[in-house]
């Protein structure tokens, strides 16, 4: 079985078990995850999340902050530019 076959067989229950194993650093039987096991579990988790969950529920998701772009018509022309202070 290759990695893609394993990903296709992941269920929500298996995903939750992998996630808990990564969070705790050990399997349910108490054995520690090796670095390679942790890496593979995280890859499987992230791949499953991208396929099955909305972006805001993905591991590592950071909500974007609103941003106003330079050159838009809604900027205020009353402010003078401030000089740079070099330290």
N, C-alpha and C positions, 0 to 999 in steps of 0.2 A: 504494500500500500504506500503510495506517495503522499506528499503533504496536501496536494489538492484533493485527493480522495478522502483524506481525513477531514479536511474542511467541509466537504460536502456532507459528511456524516455527523457533523456537530449538531447537537440539539440544544435548546435553551438550558436544560439541566446540566449537560456537559460543560457548556460555556460558563455557568455559574460555578461549577466545581474547579474549572481551570482558573477562573478569576480569584477564587478563594485561595487556591494553592499559591498563586503568584503573590497575593497580598500577605499571606502568612509565611511564605517561603518554605512550605512543607506540604506533603501529600496528606490526605485524610488519615493514613495509618501512622503519621508522625515522622516519616522519613523526609529528610531535607531534599529540596530540589537542587539539582546541579545547575551550574550557570547555563549549560546548554538546554536543559529542560525548561528553565525559567524563560529563556529567550524564545524557545519554540512555543511555549504556552502563551506568551504575550503576542507573538505573531498570529497565532490561531485566534486569540481573543479579538484582536484588532480587525482581522479579516472578517470574523463573524459579525462584529459590530457594524462594520461598513456595509455588510450585506443585509442586516436585519434590523438595525436601529436607526432612528433619526440622528443627524449630526450632533445635536446638543446632548445626546446620551453616549457619545463615543468617549473612550478613555483618552484623557488629556485634552478634552475640548475646553477651549477658552472662548467665552462669549465676546464677539467683536464689539469694540467701542465705536460710538458714532464719530464720524470724521467729516469735517468740512474741507473741501478742496480749495486750493488756491485758485483765484481767478473767477470765483463764482460771483454772481450779482448780489448776493446777500451780505457781503462784507461791509464793514463800516469804514468809510474814507476819512473819518475825522481823527484818526490816530496817526501820529507821526511815527515813522520807523525809529526804533531804538538802536543806538550804535552798539556794536559788539564790544564786549569787555574781554580783552585778552589777558590771561593770567600767566 
